Amino acid sequence: MNNIDDAQLTGLVIVLAGLLVAGISIPLILRRIPMNHFYGVRIPKSFVSDDNWYAINAYGGRFLAVAGVIISVVGLIIRFRPLTGETAIVVAGVAPAIILVLAIIPVLMFARHLPSRAGK
């Protein structure tokens, strides 16, 4: 990232990625996505039952939506107040991943309290 244009482009990409994460979380929150192996919070407890699937994905979707907004804010900061050098690379490359991991932790904790077998 040798010039401001690179930092601005990186910030814009991060903003768009955050908006994408927030956008794809909406159908999960609204319980519109049936059980599948491609889209949603796909952890073992999710596949125990439809009830687990919708509960975990609605709960997780809310955290993913918030994570997406936070990622977009990080992108805006980089876009309009460009960081330079190694700091920009670290923030741009690591911050979104850390934010997503932090969003998944409460979802895993929530799932622990759901039934491990269908019908329980």
Buried (B, 14 or more C-beta within 10 A) or exposed (E): BEEEEBBBBBBBBBBEBBBEBBEBBEBBBEBEBEBEEEEBBBBEBBBBBEEBBBBBBBBBBBBBBBBBBBBBBBBBBBBEEBBEEEEBEEBBEEBBEEBBEEBBEEBEEBBEEBEEEEEE
